[in-house]
Amino acid sequence: MEPDTITMFQVSVDESFSAGHALRGYKGKCENPHGHNYKVRITIEGPALDSIGLLYDFTHLKRVMREIIGGVDHIYLNDQAPFDTINPSAENLAKYFFDETTREMSAAPEGARISCVTVWETDTTSATYWS
């Protein structure tokens, strides 16, 4: 007997921002204030498309991402909630973007959800939060 499979669609949007931070409790150069040109990718998945054949409108997702980025772009992250109490690591930034995007998402077809958020600090280093 063949195992049941679920067909899934997936869409992603990338945006970028620049910010500074310092990792509290870290022993090494990243404990000092420094900055990154971050890239954020939000991926949405779901089993069905809406009536016009979209899983989630790129324009809506970009708008949500830009609103969230507006609050972290060109600032020192350690001075802003929630990073004034939790470390502004790439891992915590990925969870932050997941939580904030989930709160702001609207009009998603049945079953569509954010599957993961990836935050790059450099071209070669990233952290991903999976739901």
Secondary structure, 3 states (H helix, E strand, C coil): CCCCCCCCEEEEEEEEEEEEECCCCCCCHHHCCEEEEEEEEEEEEECCCCCCCCCCCHHHHHHHHHHHHHCCCCCEHHHCCCCCCCCCCHHHHHHHHHHHHHHHCCCCCCCCEEEEEEEECCCCCEEEEEC
